[in-house]
Amino acid sequence: MERPPTYQVNGAVIRKVRMQAGRSTLEVAKEAGISRRYLNHLENSYRKHMRPASYVRLRTALGLEPDDDRLLNEAPAEKR
């Protein structure tokens, strides 16, 4: 079975953008529709892949423009 495409994200950049915005992990997670634990795992690079819909919601919750790709390590990739 083929896995859905994912985005590989950079946890350090996610944390930096969130902190620059003065937002807590709980605030951003709630707004993005993800759990605080998942956001913490992303920021600490325990998890490095996000599905497109979750990635878009996180980017929006952080106040980034649709064409801002700072959170990405690379273009959409197959989950490994």
N, C-alpha and C positions, 0 to 999 in steps of 0.2 A: 504494500500500500504506500502511495506517495504522500509525503508529509506536506502540509501547507507551507507556503513561503513565509519567511520571517525576516525581521530586520535585526542586524547585529548592532547593539548599542554600546556606547562608551559610558560606563557607570560613573567615572570620575567627572565627566562633563555633565551628566545628569545632576549629580550632587552640586557641582559648582553653579550651574544655572539656577537650581532651586534655591540655594543659599543666597545668591546675588539678588534673587527676587524677594528674599526675606520670608520665605514660606517654609512651613514645617512639612515633614514627610506625611503626616496625617492629613493636612489640608490638601496637598497635591494628590495624594492617593485617592482621597474621597472624590475630588473633582475629576480625576482621570478614570474613576470607576475600577480601580485596582486596589488590592489590599496593601496596607502599610508594609507588611512583611515582604511582599513581592517587590515593592519599590526599594526597600532596604537591600534586598538581594540584588537588584539591578545596580544600585549605587555601589555596592561592595563587590561587584563583578562575580557573585556566585551564580547569577543568571546573566546571560549575555544576549539572549534572543527574545524578541517580542513579535507577536503577531501584528500585522498592519493596523488593525482597528485599535488595539491597545496603544500602539506607538503613536498614532494620530491623537488619541485622547490625552496621552501624557504630554505630547508636544503642545497641545492646546492649553492644557492645565498650567503649563510653565510659561504661557504667554508668547510662544514662538510663532513666527509666521509659517504658513504652509510650505514655503520653499526653503526654510531654514533647516539644514541637515547637520547641525553641530552635534546632535546626539548620536549620530551614526558612526560606526567604525567603517562600514562599507555599504554598498547598495544592497537591496533585498537579496537574500541568499536562502538556499535550502537549509533547513535545520539539520545540523550534523549530529 
